[in-house]
């Protein structure tokens, strides 16, 4: 399964990676993807997570989703783990992607449950179990009730450890439940923060990592925050960094997330190829508002 699968436990800043397109958005732009991954790893991120929400997985064909994971594993070149995203409406589709991603050399799989018709807990466990069995890889469960329609209690989430789930990306925005997972169920599941505006809290509370889309826009600040709060335990300096970061995170959560992230990159001169229709980059006053937030955070912008 390649050298990347030999990585030890996942931890730190795992970037929910954007998918760069060519200018006509007809295909994945390999050059832009490689440059972005190289830059993120050079700055010090601890892992990349392609094919999630930020990566616009719903806008990609199955062939493109496989190609994206292959390219990310190739460009990461064993330097950091690649946690490959799987969002499937059927178990057959999910296991097909899982088998591919494992063979390609993914370190783990991030699995979001079916997101049109909600499954129940028993059905979810069966699906995750099959994905785990097919791939032989640890699963990072993507808890995003707003998209999946499935709200599980912390105890129910912890029970997913029975079917190969080792990690959790918590995008519920429910801080008390996240706290219970961190302190009440750490023996069963390793909870990562996945809700932007709770990132500082998650690190301060001892989360082992953060699956963070904003890192595409603020890689240096993301790594600084992790090193300051999680590694060095310096909450005072951490709050000062968070004061710069929080307004950007709050903005991203208010808008179409991939659109806001890609616009934030474009404003810094990083070409993304935009989004696939019907979605598009932010425009007008909204774009200007984000530009102001990036400048306030001390980032170099091109417009």
MIDOSE-1310 file (N, C-alpha, C; in nm, 2 decimals, decimal comma, always signed):
residues 303
xxxx	+0,08/-0,12/+0,00/+0,00/+0,00/+0,00/+0,08/+0,13/+0,00; +0,21/+0,11/-0,02/+0,30/+0,23/-0,03/+0,34/+0,28/+0,10; +0,45/+0,36/+0,10/+0,52/+0,41/+0,22/+0,43/+0,50/+0,31; +0,33/+0,57/+0,24/+0,25/+0,66/+0,32/+0,17/+0,59/+0,42
xxxx	+0,13/+0,46/+0,40/+0,05/+0,40/+0,50/+0,12/+0,35/+0,62; +0,25/+0,38/+0,62/+0,33/+0,34/+0,74/+0,33/+0,46/+0,84; +0,27/+0,57/+0,81/+0,27/+0,68/+0,90/+0,21/+0,64/+1,04; +0,26/+0,70/+1,15/+0,21/+0,67/+1,28/+0,07/+0,75/+1,29
xxxx	+0,02/+0,75/+1,41/-0,11/+0,81/+1,43/-0,13/+0,95/+1,37; -0,24/+0,98/+1,32/-0,27/+1,11/+1,27/-0,28/+1,21/+1,38; -0,22/+1,33/+1,35/-0,22/+1,44/+1,45/-0,19/+1,57/+1,38; -0,23/+1,68/+1,45/-0,19/+1,81/+1,40/-0,28/+1,87/+1,30
xxxx	-0,23/+1,96/+1,21/-0,31/+2,03/+1,11/-0,33/+1,94/+0,99; -0,45/+1,89/+0,97/-0,48/+1,81/+0,85/-0,56/+1,90/+0,76; -0,51/+1,93/+0,64/-0,57/+2,03/+0,55/-0,68/+1,97/+0,48; -0,81/+2,02/+0,49/-0,92/+1,98/+0,40/-0,89/+2,05/+0,27
xxxx	-0,83/+1,97/+0,18/-0,77/+2,03/+0,06/-0,86/+2,08/-0,05; -0,84/+2,19/-0,11/-0,91/+2,24/-0,22/-0,87/+2,16/-0,34; -0,96/+2,15/-0,44/-0,93/+2,08/-0,57/-0,91/+2,19/-0,68; -0,78/+2,21/-0,72/-0,76/+2,32/-0,82/-0,80/+2,26/-0,96
xxxx	-0,87/+2,35/-1,03/-0,91/+2,31/-1,17/-0,83/+2,39/-1,27; -0,84/+2,35/-1,40/-0,79/+2,43/-1,51/-0,88/+2,55/-1,52; -0,84/+2,65/-1,59/-0,92/+2,78/-1,60/-1,06/+2,76/-1,65; -1,08/+2,66/-1,73/-1,22/+2,63/-1,78/-1,29/+2,53/-1,69
xxxx	-1,23/+2,50/-1,58/-1,28/+2,40/-1,48/-1,32/+2,27/-1,53; -1,26/+2,23/-1,65/-1,30/+2,10/-1,71/-1,22/+1,98/-1,65; -1,10/+2,01/-1,59/-1,03/+1,90/-1,53/-0,95/+1,95/-1,41; -0,90/+1,85/-1,33/-0,81/+1,89/-1,22/-0,67/+1,94/-1,28
xxxx	-0,62/+2,05/-1,23/-0,50/+2,11/-1,27/-0,38/+2,05/-1,19; -0,31/+1,96/-1,25/-0,20/+1,89/-1,18/-0,09/+1,98/-1,12; -0,05/+2,08/-1,21/+0,05/+2,17/-1,17/+0,01/+2,26/-1,05; -0,11/+2,31/-1,05/-0,16/+2,39/-0,94/-0,17/+2,30/-0,81
xxxx	-0,22/+2,18/-0,83/-0,23/+2,09/-0,71/-0,09/+2,06/-0,65; +0,00/+2,03/-0,73/+0,14/+2,00/-0,68/+0,20/+2,12/-0,61; +0,19/+2,24/-0,67/+0,24/+2,36/-0,61/+0,18/+2,38/-0,47; +0,04/+2,36/-0,47/-0,03/+2,39/-0,34/+0,01/+2,29/-0,23
xxxx	+0,02/+2,16/-0,27/+0,06/+2,06/-0,17/+0,21/+2,09/-0,12; +0,29/+2,11/-0,22/+0,44/+2,14/-0,18/+0,44/+2,26/-0,08; +0,37/+2,36/-0,11/+0,37/+2,48/-0,03/+0,32/+2,45/+0,11; +0,21/+2,38/+0,12/+0,15/+2,35/+0,25/+0,24/+2,26/+0,34
xxxx	+0,31/+2,16/+0,27/+0,40/+2,08/+0,35/+0,52/+2,15/+0,39; +0,57/+2,24/+0,30/+0,69/+2,32/+0,34/+0,66/+2,41/+0,46; +0,54/+2,46/+0,46/+0,50/+2,55/+0,58/+0,48/+2,47/+0,71; +0,46/+2,34/+0,69/+0,46/+2,26/+0,81/+0,33/+2,19/+0,85
xxxx	+0,23/+2,18/+0,75/+0,11/+2,10/+0,79/+0,14/+1,96/+0,81; +0,05/+1,89/+0,88/+0,08/+1,75/+0,92/+0,01/+1,64/+0,84; -0,07/+1,68/+0,75/-0,14/+1,58/+0,67/-0,24/+1,65/+0,57; -0,28/+1,58/+0,46/-0,37/+1,64/+0,37/-0,49/+1,55/+0,35
xxxx	-0,61/+1,61/+0,34/-0,73/+1,54/+0,33/-0,80/+1,58/+0,20; -0,78/+1,51/+0,08/-0,84/+1,55/-0,04/-0,98/+1,48/-0,05; -1,07/+1,54/-0,13/-1,19/+1,48/-0,16/-1,30/+1,50/-0,06; -1,29/+1,60/+0,03/-1,39/+1,63/+0,12/-1,48/+1,75/+0,08
xxxx	-1,55/+1,81/+0,17/-1,64/+1,92/+0,14/-1,56/+2,04/+0,07; -1,45/+2,07/+0,13/-1,36/+2,18/+0,07/-1,31/+2,14/-0,07; -1,29/+2,01/-0,09/-1,24/+1,96/-0,22/-1,35/+1,94/-0,32; -1,47/+1,99/-0,29/-1,58/+1,98/-0,39/-1,61/+1,84/-0,44
xxxx	-1,60/+1,74/-0,35/-1,61/+1,60/-0,41/-1,74/+1,58/-0,48; -1,85/+1,65/-0,45/-1,98/+1,63/-0,52/-1,98/+1,68/-0,66; -1,88/+1,76/-0,69/-1,87/+1,82/-0,83/-1,77/+1,74/-0,92; -1,71/+1,63/-0,86/-1,61/+1,55/-0,93/-1,68/+1,42/-0,98
xxxx	-1,63/+1,37/-1,09/-1,67/+1,24/-1,14/-1,60/+1,14/-1,05; -1,65/+1,01/-1,05/-1,58/+0,90/-0,98/-1,44/+0,89/-1,03; -1,41/+0,90/-1,16/-1,28/+0,89/-1,21/-1,19/+1,00/-1,16; -1,24/+1,12/-1,15/-1,17/+1,23/-1,10/-1,14/+1,22/-0,95
xxxx	-1,23/+1,16/-0,88/-1,20/+1,14/-0,73/-1,09/+1,05/-0,71; -1,08/+0,95/-0,80/-0,97/+0,85/-0,79/-0,84/+0,91/-0,83; -0,85/+0,99/-0,94/-0,73/+1,06/-0,99/-0,68/+1,16/-0,89; -0,77/+1,23/-0,82/-0,73/+1,33/-0,72/-0,65/+1,26/-0,61
xxxx	-0,70/+1,15/-0,56/-0,63/+1,08/-0,45/-0,49/+1,03/-0,50; -0,49/+0,98/-0,62/-0,36/+0,93/-0,67/-0,26/+1,04/-0,68; -0,30/+1,15/-0,73/-0,21/+1,27/-0,75/-0,16/+1,32/-0,61; -0,25/+1,33/-0,52/-0,22/+1,38/-0,38/-0,11/+1,29/-0,32
xxxx	-0,13/+1,16/-0,33/-0,03/+1,06/-0,27/+0,10/+1,07/-0,34; +0,10/+1,09/-0,48/+0,22/+1,11/-0,55/+0,29/+1,24/-0,51; +0,22/+1,35/-0,50/+0,28/+1,48/-0,47/+0,32/+1,49/-0,32; +0,25/+1,42/-0,23/+0,29/+1,42/-0,09/+0,41/+1,34/-0,07
xxxx	+0,43/+1,24/-0,15/+0,55/+1,16/-0,16/+0,60/+1,11/-0,02; +0,50/+1,07/+0,06/+0,54/+1,01/+0,19/+0,58/+1,11/+0,30; +0,57/+1,24/+0,26/+0,62/+1,34/+0,36/+0,51/+1,35/+0,47; +0,39/+1,35/+0,43/+0,28/+1,36/+0,53/+0,17/+1,25/+0,49
xxxx	+0,09/+1,21/+0,58/-0,02/+1,12/+0,55/-0,12/+1,18/+0,46; -0,18/+1,10/+0,37/-0,30/+1,14/+0,29/-0,42/+1,07/+0,34; -0,52/+1,14/+0,39/-0,64/+1,08/+0,43/-0,75/+1,11/+0,32; -0,78/+1,00/+0,25/-0,86/+1,01/+0,13/-1,01/+1,02/+0,16
xxxx	-1,08/+1,12/+0,11/-1,22/+1,14/+0,13/-1,31/+1,04/+0,06; -1,41/+0,99/+0,13/-1,51/+0,91/+0,06/-1,65/+0,96/+0,11; -1,72/+1,01/+0,01/-1,86/+1,05/+0,04/-1,94/+0,98/-0,07; -2,02/+0,88/-0,03/-2,09/+0,79/-0,12/-2,24/+0,77/-0,08
xxxx	-2,33/+0,77/-0,17/-2,47/+0,75/-0,14/-2,50/+0,60/-0,13; -2,41/+0,51/-0,17/-2,44/+0,37/-0,16/-2,31/+0,30/-0,11; -2,33/+0,18/-0,05/-2,22/+0,10/+0,00/-2,13/+0,06/-0,12; -2,19/+0,02/-0,23/-2,11/-0,03/-0,35/-2,02/+0,08/-0,39
xxxx	-2,07/+0,20/-0,40/-1,98/+0,32/-0,44/-1,87/+0,34/-0,34; -1,91/+0,34/-0,21/-1,82/+0,36/-0,10/-1,70/+0,26/-0,10; -1,74/+0,13/-0,12/-1,63/+0,03/-0,11/-1,54/+0,03/-0,23; -1,60/+0,07/-0,35/-1,52/+0,09/-0,47/-1,41/+0,19/-0,45
xxxx	-1,45/+0,31/-0,40/-1,36/+0,42/-0,37/-1,26/+0,37/-0,26; -1,30/+0,30/-0,16/-1,22/+0,26/-0,05/-1,11/+0,16/-0,10; -1,15/+0,07/-0,19/-1,05/-0,03/-0,24/-0,95/+0,05/-0,33; -0,99/+0,14/-0,41/-0,90/+0,22/-0,49/-0,80/+0,30/-0,41
xxxx	-0,86/+0,38/-0,31/-0,77/+0,47/-0,23/-0,67/+0,39/-0,15; -0,71/+0,27/-0,10/-0,61/+0,19/-0,02/-0,50/+0,14/-0,11; -0,54/+0,09/-0,23/-0,44/+0,04/-0,33/-0,34/+0,15/-0,37; -0,40/+0,28/-0,38/-0,32/+0,39/-0,42/-0,22/+0,44/-0,32
xxxx	-0,24/+0,40/-0,19/-0,15/+0,43/-0,08/-0,19/+0,53/+0,02; -0,33/+0,54/+0,03/-0,38/+0,64/+0,13/-0,34/+0,58/+0,27; -0,33/+0,68/+0,37/-0,30/+0,64/+0,50/-0,42/+0,60/+0,59; -0,53/+0,67/+0,55/-0,66/+0,64/+0,62/-0,77/+0,70/+0,53
xxxx	-0,89/+0,67/+0,56/-1,01/+0,72/+0,48/-1,10/+0,81/+0,57; -1,14/+0,92/+0,51/-1,24/+1,01/+0,58/-1,37/+0,97/+0,51; -1,47/+0,93/+0,59/-1,59/+0,88/+0,54/-1,71/+0,97/+0,59; -1,78/+1,03/+0,50/-1,90/+1,10/+0,54/-2,02/+1,01/+0,51
xxxx	-2,12/+1,01/+0,59/-2,23/+0,92/+0,56/-2,32/+0,97/+0,44; -2,40/+0,88/+0,39/-2,49/+0,92/+0,28/-2,56/+1,05/+0,32; -2,57/+1,14/+0,22/-2,61/+1,28/+0,26/-2,73/+1,33/+0,18; -2,82/+1,24/+0,14/-2,95/+1,29/+0,08/-3,06/+1,22/+0,17
xxxx	-3,06/+1,09/+0,17/-3,14/+1,02/+0,27/-3,06/+0,98/+0,38; -3,09/+1,02/+0,51/-3,01/+0,98/+0,62/-3,02/+0,83/+0,65; -2,91/+0,77/+0,68/-2,91/+0,63/+0,73/-2,93/+0,63/+0,88; -2,97/+0,51/+0,93/-2,97/+0,50/+1,08/-2,84/+0,44/+1,13
xxxx	-2,82/+0,43/+1,26/-2,69/+0,39/+1,32/-2,65/+0,25/+1,27; -2,75/+0,15/+1,27/-2,72/+0,02/+1,22/-2,67/+0,01/+1,08; -2,74/+0,09/+0,99/-2,70/+0,09/+0,85/-2,56/+0,16/+0,83; -2,54/+0,26/+0,91/-2,41/+0,33/+0,90/-2,30/+0,24/+0,94
xxxx	-2,32/+0,16/+1,05/-2,21/+0,07/+1,10/-2,19/-0,04/+0,99; -2,29/-0,09/+0,93/-2,27/-0,19/+0,83/-2,19/-0,13/+0,71; -2,22/-0,01/+0,67/-2,15/+0,06/+0,56/-2,00/+0,08/+0,60; -1,98/+0,14/+0,71/-1,84/+0,17/+0,76/-1,76/+0,04/+0,77
xxxx	-1,83/-0,07/+0,83/-1,76/-0,20/+0,84/-1,72/-0,25/+0,71; -1,80/-0,24/+0,61/-1,76/-0,29/+0,47/-1,65/-0,21/+0,41; -1,65/-0,08/+0,43/-1,54/+0,01/+0,38/-1,41/-0,03/+0,45; -1,42/-0,05/+0,58/-1,30/-0,09/+0,66/-1,24/-0,22/+0,62
xxxx	-1,33/-0,32/+0,60/-1,29/-0,45/+0,56/-1,23/-0,45/+0,42; -1,29/-0,38/+0,33/-1,24/-0,37/+0,19/-1,11/-0,31/+0,18; -1,09/-0,20/+0,26/-0,96/-0,12/+0,25/-0,85/-0,16/+0,35; -0,89/-0,22/+0,46/-0,79/-0,25/+0,57/-0,73/-0,12/+0,63
xxxx	-0,80/-0,01/+0,61/-0,75/+0,12/+0,66/-0,84/+0,17/+0,77; -0,77/+0,25/+0,86/-0,85/+0,32/+0,97/-0,94/+0,42/+0,90; -1,05/+0,44/+0,97/-1,15/+0,54/+0,92/-1,16/+0,66/+1,01; -1,16/+0,78/+0,95/-1,19/+0,90/+1,02/-1,34/+0,94/+0,98
xxxx	-1,43/+0,93/+1,08/-1,57/+0,95/+1,05/-1,60/+1,10/+1,05; -1,66/+1,14/+0,94/-1,69/+1,28/+0,92/-1,83/+1,31/+0,97; -1,83/+1,37/+1,09/-1,96/+1,40/+1,16/-2,01/+1,54/+1,12; -2,10/+1,54/+1,02/-2,15/+1,67/+0,97/-2,31/+1,66/+0,96
xxxx	-2,38/+1,67/+1,08/-2,52/+1,65/+1,08/-2,60/+1,75/+0,98; -2,54/+1,87/+0,96/-2,61/+1,96/+0,87/-2,62/+1,91/+0,73; -2,53/+1,83/+0,69/-2,53/+1,78/+0,55/-2,58/+1,64/+0,54; -2,55/+1,56/+0,65/-2,59/+1,42/+0,64/-2,73/+1,39/+0,70
xxxx	-2,78/+1,48/+0,78/-2,91/+1,46/+0,84/-2,91/+1,36/+0,95; -2,79/+1,32/+0,99/-2,77/+1,22/+1,09/-2,70/+1,28/+1,21; -2,78/+1,28/+1,32/-2,72/+1,33/+1,45/-2,70/+1,21/+1,54; -2,58/+1,18/+1,58/-2,54/+1,08/+1,67/-2,50/+1,13/+1,81
xxxx	-2,53/+1,07/+1,91/-2,48/+1,11/+2,04/-2,33/+1,07/+2,05; -2,25/+1,14/+2,14/-2,11/+1,10/+2,16/-2,09/+0,95/+2,18; -2,18/+0,89/+2,26/-2,17/+0,75/+2,29/-2,19/+0,67/+2,16; -2,28/+0,71/+2,08/-2,30/+0,64/+1,95/-2,19/+0,66/+1,86
xxxx	-2,13/+0,78/+1,85/-2,01/+0,80/+1,77/-1,89/+0,71/+1,82; -1,88/+0,71/+1,95/-1,77/+0,62/+2,00/-1,79/+0,48/+1,96; -1,91/+0,43/+1,95/-1,94/+0,29/+1,92/-1,90/+0,26/+1,78; -1,87/+0,36/+1,69/-1,83/+0,33/+1,56/-1,69/+0,27/+1,56
xxxx	-1,62/+0,28/+1,67/-1,49/+0,22/+1,68/-1,50/+0,06/+1,66; -1,61/+0,01/+1,68/-1,64/-0,14/+1,66/-1,62/-0,17/+1,51; -1,63/-0,08/+1,42/-1,63/-0,11/+1,27/-1,52/-0,04/+1,20; -1,41/-0,01/+1,27/-1,29/+0,04/+1,21/-1,27/+0,19/+1,21
xxxx	-1,36/+0,26/+1,29/-1,34/+0,41/+1,30/-1,25/+0,44/+1,42; -1,14/+0,50/+1,38/-1,04/+0,53/+1,48/-1,04/+0,68/+1,52; -1,08/+0,76/+1,42/-1,08/+0,91/+1,43/-1,21/+0,97/+1,40; -1,23/+1,09/+1,44/-1,35/+1,17/+1,42/-1,32/+1,31/+1,37
xxxx	-1,38/+1,35/+1,26/-1,38/+1,49/+1,22/-1,51/+1,55/+1,27; -1,51/+1,63/+1,37/-1,64/+1,68/+1,43/-1,68/+1,81/+1,37; -1,77/+1,81/+1,28/-1,82/+1,93/+1,21/-1,97/+1,95/+1,25; -1,99/+1,93/+1,38/-2,13/+1,95/+1,43/-2,15/+2,09/+1,49
xxxx	-2,04/+2,15/+1,53/-2,05/+2,28/+1,60/-2,10/+2,27/+1,74; -2,12/+2,15/+1,78/-2,17/+2,12/+1,92/-2,05/+2,10/+2,02; -2,01/+2,21/+2,08/-1,89/+2,21/+2,17/-1,91/+2,12/+2,29; -2,03/+2,11/+2,35/-2,04/+2,02/+2,47/-2,03/+1,87/+2,42
xxxx	-2,08/+1,84/+2,31/-2,07/+1,70/+2,26/-1,93/+1,67/+2,22; -1,86/+1,77/+2,16/-1,72/+1,75/+2,12/-1,63/+1,73/+2,25; -1,66/+1,81/+2,35/-1,59/+1,79/+2,48/-1,61/+1,65/+2,54; -1,74/+1,60/+2,53/-1,76/+1,47/+2,58/-1,68/+1,36/+2,51
xxxx	-1,67/+1,38/+2,38/-1,59/+1,29/+2,30/-1,44/+1,30/+2,34; -1,39/+1,42/+2,36/-1,25/+1,44/+2,40/-1,22/+1,37/+2,53; -1,31/+1,39/+2,63/-1,28/+1,35/+2,76/-1,35/+1,22/+2,81; -1,46/+1,19/+2,75/-1,54/+1,07/+2,79/-1,52/+0,95/+2,71
xxxx	-1,47/+0,97/+2,58/-1,46/+0,85/+2,49/-1,33/+0,84/+2,42; -1,22/+0,90/+2,48/-1,09/+0,91/+2,41/-1,03/+0,77/+2,40; -1,07/+0,67/+2,48/-1,02/+0,54/+2,47/-1,07/+0,47/+2,35; -1,18/+0,52/+2,29/-1,24/+0,45/+2,17/-1,22/+0,53/+2,04
xxxx	-1,22/+0,66/+2,05/-1,21/+0,74/+1,93/-1,13/+0,87/+1,95; -1,05/+0,90/+1,85/-0,97/+1,03/+1,86/-1,04/+1,14/+1,79; -1,09/+1,23/+1,87/-1,17/+1,34/+1,81/-1,09/+1,46/+1,76; -1,10/+1,49/+1,63/-1,04/+1,61/+1,58/-1,15/+1,72/+1,56
xxxx	-1,11/+1,84/+1,58/-1,21/+1,95/+1,55/-1,22/+1,97/+1,40; -1,34/+1,99/+1,35/-1,37/+2,01/+1,21/-1,46/+2,13/+1,19; -1,48/+2,21/+1,29/-1,57/+2,33/+1,29/-1,48/+2,45/+1,31; -1,47/+2,53/+1,20/-1,36/+2,63/+1,20/-1,36/+2,72/+1,32
xxxx	-1,48/+2,77/+1,36/-1,48/+2,87/+1,47/-1,45/+2,81/+1,61; -1,44/+2,67/+1,62/-1,41/+2,60/+1,74/-1,27/+2,56/+1,75; -1,19/+2,60/+1,65/-1,05/+2,54/+1,64/-0,97/+2,57/+1,76; -0,97/+2,70/+1,80/-0,89/+2,74/+1,92/-0,93/+2,66/+2,04
xxxx	-1,07/+2,65/+2,06/-1,12/+2,57/+2,18/-1,07/+2,43/+2,17; -1,08/+2,37/+2,05/-1,04/+2,23/+2,04/-0,90/+2,20/+2,07; -0,81/+2,29/+2,03/-0,67/+2,28/+2,06/-0,64/+2,30/+2,21; -0,71/+2,40/+2,26/-0,69/+2,43/+2,41/-0,74/+2,31/+2,49
xxxx	-0,85/+2,25/+2,44/-0,91/+2,14/+2,52/-0,83/+2,01/+2,50; -0,73/+2,01/+2,41/-0,65/+1,89/+2,40/-0,68/+1,80/+2,28; -0,75/+1,85/+2,18/-0,78/+1,77/+2,06/-0,64/+1,74/+2,00; -0,63/+1,61/+1,94/-0,50/+1,57/+1,88/-0,48/+1,63/+1,74
xxxx	-0,58/+1,70/+1,69/-0,56/+1,76/+1,56/-0,69/+1,83/+1,52; -0,68/+1,89/+1,40/-0,78/+1,97/+1,34/-0,79/+1,94/+1,19; -0,90/+1,90/+1,14/-0,92/+1,89/+0,99/-0,98/+2,02/+0,95; -0,89/+2,10/+0,88/-0,92/+2,25/+0,87/-0,91/+2,30/+0,72
xxxx	-1,02/+2,34/+0,67/-1,02/+2,39/+0,53/-0,96/+2,53/+0,52; -0,97/+2,61/+0,63/-0,92/+2,75/+0,62/-0,77/+2,74/+0,60; -0,70/+2,63/+0,63/-0,56/+2,62/+0,62/-0,51/+2,65/+0,48; -0,60/+2,62/+0,38/-0,56/+2,65/+0,24/-0,54/+2,80/+0,22
xxxx	-0,61/+2,88/+0,30/-0,60/+3,03/+0,30/-0,49/+3,08/+0,39; -0,49/+3,02/+0,51/-0,40/+3,07/+0,62/-0,30/+2,97/+0,67; -0,22/+2,91/+0,58/-0,14/+2,80/+0,63/-0,04/+2,83/+0,74; +0,03/+2,95/+0,72/+0,13/+2,98/+0,83/+0,06/+3,01/+0,96
xxxx	-0,05/+3,08/+0,96/-0,12/+3,11/+1,09/-0,18/+2,98/+1,15; -0,22/+2,88/+1,06/-0,27/+2,76/+1,11/-0,16/+2,68/+1,19; -0,05/+2,67/+1,13/+0,06/+2,60/+1,19/+0,11/+2,67/+1,31; +0,12/+2,80/+1,30/+0,16/+2,88/+1,42/+0,06/+2,85/+1,54
xxxx	-0,07/+2,85/+1,51/-0,17/+2,83/+1,62/-0,15/+2,69/+1,68; -0,13/+2,59/+1,60/-0,11/+2,46/+1,65/+0,02/+2,45/+1,74; +0,13/+2,50/+1,69/+0,25/+2,50/+1,76/+0,24/+2,58/+1,89; +0,17/+2,69/+1,89/+0,16/+2,78/+2,01/+0,07/+2,72/+2,11
xxxx	-0,05/+2,67/+2,07/-0,15/+2,62/+2,17/-0,13/+2,47/+2,20; -0,12/+2,39/+2,09/-0,12/+2,24/+2,12/+0,02/+2,19/+2,16; +0,12/+2,25/+2,10/+0,26/+2,20/+2,13/+0,32/+2,27/+2,25; +0,31/+2,40/+2,25/+0,38/+2,48/+2,36/+0,28/+2,52/+2,47
xxxx	+0,15/+2,50/+2,46/+0,06/+2,53/+2,56/+0,06/+2,68/+2,60; +0,09/+2,77/+2,51/+0,09/+2,91/+2,54/-0,04/+2,98/+2,50; -0,14/+2,98/+2,59/-0,27/+3,02/+2,56/-0,28/+3,17/+2,53; -0,19/+3,25/+2,60/-0,19/+3,39/+2,58/-0,15/+3,43/+2,44
xxxx	-0,04/+3,37/+2,39/+0,00/+3,40/+2,25/-0,10/+3,34/+2,16; -0,16/+3,23/+2,19/-0,26/+3,16/+2,11/-0,38/+3,25/+2,09; -0,42/+3,32/+2,19/-0,54/+3,41/+2,18/-0,51/+3,52/+2,09; -0,39/+3,57/+2,09/-0,35/+3,68/+2,00/-0,36/+3,63/+1,85
xxxx	-0,31/+3,51/+1,83/-0,32/+3,45/+1,69/-0,46/+3,43/+1,65; -0,54/+3,38/+1,75/-0,68/+3,35/+1,72/-0,76/+3,48/+1,69; -0,72/+3,59/+1,74/-0,79/+3,72/+1,71/-0,77/+3,75/+1,57; -0,66/+3,71/+1,51/-0,64/+3,73/+1,36/-0,72/+3,63/+1,28
xxxx	-0,72/+3,51/+1,33/-0,77/+3,40/+1,25/-0,93/+3,39/+1,26; -0,98/+3,41/+1,38/-1,13/+3,39/+1,40/-1,22/+3,47/+1,30; -1,19/+3,60/+1,27/-1,28/+3,66/+1,18/-1,28/+3,60/+1,04; -1,17/+3,54/+1,00/-1,16/+3,47/+0,87/-1,25/+3,34/+0,88
xxxx	-1,23/+3,27/+0,98/-1,31/+3,14/+1,00/-1,46/+3,17/+1,01; -1,50/+3,28/+1,08/-1,64/+3,31/+1,09/-1,69/+3,35/+0,95; -1,62/+3,42/+0,87/-1,66/+3,45/+0,74/-1,68/+3,33/+0,65; -1,58/+3,24/+0,66/-1,59/+3,12/+0,58/-1,71/+3,03/+0,61
xxxx	-1,75/+3,03/+0,74/-1,87/+2,95/+0,78/-2,00/+3,02/+0,73; -2,00/+3,14/+0,71/-2,12/+3,21/+0,67/-2,15/+3,20/+0,52; -2,05/+3,16/+0,44/-2,07/+3,15/+0,29/-2,06/+3,01/+0,24; -2,08/+2,99/+0,11/-2,05/+2,87/+0,05/-1,90/+2,84/+0,08
xxxx	-1,87/+2,73/+0,15/-1,74/+2,71/+0,21/-1,63/+2,70/+0,10; -1,64/+2,61/+0,00/-1,54/+2,60/-0,10/-1,52/+2,73/-0,18; -1,63/+2,80/-0,20/-1,62/+2,92/-0,28/-1,54/+3,03/-0,20; -1,57/+3,04/-0,07/-1,50/+3,13/+0,02/-1,35/+3,10/+0,03
xxxx	-1,32/+2,97/+0,04/-1,18/+2,93/+0,06/-1,10/+2,96/-0,07; -1,16/+2,92/-0,18/-1,09/+2,94/-0,31/-1,08/+3,09/-0,34; -1,18/+3,17/-0,30/-1,17/+3,32/-0,32/-1,05/+3,37/-0,23; -1,04/+3,32/-0,11/-0,93/+3,36/-0,02/-0,79/+3,33/-0,08
xxxx	-0,78/+3,22/-0,15/-0,66/+3,18/-0,22/-0,63/+3,28/-0,34; -0,74/+3,30/-0,42/-0,73/+3,39/-0,53/-0,68/+3,53/-0,49; -0,73/+3,58/-0,38/-0,70/+3,71/-0,33/-0,55/+3,72/-0,29; -0,49/+3,60/-0,27/-0,34/+3,60/-0,24/-0,26/+3,56/-0,36
xxxx	-0,32/+3,56/-0,48/-0,25/+3,53/-0,60/-0,23/+3,38/-0,63; -0,31/+3,29/-0,57/-0,30/+3,15/-0,59/-0,42/+3,11/-0,69; -0,38/+3,07/-0,81/-0,49/+3,04/-0,91/-0,55/+2,90/-0,87; -0,69/+2,90/-0,87/-0,76/+2,78/-0,83/-0,84/+2,72/-0,94
xxxx	-0,86/+2,80/-1,05/-0,96/+2,75/-1,15/-1,10/+2,77/-1,12; -1,13/+2,84/-1,00/-1,27/+2,86/-0,96/-1,34/+2,74/-0,93; -1,47/+2,74/-0,93/-1,56/+2,63/-0,89/-1,63/+2,58/-1,01; -1,68/+2,46/-1,01/-1,77/+2,41/-1,11/-1,91/+2,46/-1,09
xxxx	-1,98/+2,50/-1,20/-2,11/+2,55/-1,20/-2,21/+2,44/-1,14; -2,31/+2,48/-1,06/-2,36/+2,62/-1,05/-2,29/+2,71/-0,95; -2,18/+2,66/-0,89/-2,11/+2,74/-0,79/-2,01/+2,83/-0,85; -1,97/+2,94/-0,78/-1,87/+3,03/-0,83/-1,80/+3,10/-0,72
xxxx	-1,69/+3,17/-0,76/-1,61/+3,25/-0,66/-1,69/+3,36/-0,61; -1,66/+3,41/-0,49/-1,73/+3,52/-0,43/-1,70/+3,65/-0,51; -1,80/+3,74/-0,52/-1,79/+3,86/-0,60/-1,83/+3,98/-0,52; -1,80/+4,10/-0,57/-1,86/+4,23/-0,52/-1,82/+4,25/-0,38
xxxx	-1,91/+4,30/-0,30/-1,89/+4,34/-0,16/-1,84/+4,23/-0,08; -1,89/+4,11/-0,10/-1,85/+3,99/-0,02/-1,71/+3,96/-0,04; -1,66/+3,97/-0,17/-1,52/+3,95/-0,20/-1,43/+4,05/-0,13; -1,48/+4,18/-0,13/-1,41/+4,29/-0,07/-1,40/+4,27/+0,08
xxxx	-1,50/+4,22/+0,14/-1,51/+4,19/+0,29/-1,40/+4,09/+0,32; -1,39/+3,98/+0,24/-1,29/+3,88/+0,27/-1,15/+3,94/+0,25; -1,13/+4,02/+0,15/-1,00/+4,09/+0,13/-0,96/+4,17/+0,25; -1,05/+4,24/+0,31/-1,02/+4,32/+0,43/-0,98/+4,24/+0,54
xxxx	-1,05/+4,12/+0,56/-1,01/+4,03/+0,67/-0,87/+3,97/+0,65; -0,84/+3,94/+0,53/-0,70/+3,88/+0,50/-0,60/+3,99/+0,53; -0,62/+4,11/+0,49/-0,53/+4,22/+0,52/-0,51/+4,25/+0,67; -0,63/+4,24/+0,74/-0,62/+4,27/+0,88/-0,54/+4,16/+0,95
xxxx	-0,54/+4,04/+0,89/-0,46/+3,93/+0,95/-0,31/+3,93/+0,91; -0,28/+4,03/+0,84/-0,14/+4,05/+0,80/-0,09/+3,97/+0,68; -0,19/+3,92/+0,60/-0,16/+3,84/+0,48/-0,13/+3,93/+0,36; -0,04/+3,89/+0,27/-0,01/+3,96/+0,15/-0,12/+3,93/+0,05
xxx	-0,18/+4,03/+0,00/-0,29/+4,01/-0,10/-0,25/+4,08/-0,23; -0,31/+4,04/-0,34/-0,28/+4,09/-0,47/-0,38/+4,19/-0,52; -0,49/+4,20/-0,45/-0,59/+4,30/-0,50/-0,65/+4,37/-0,38
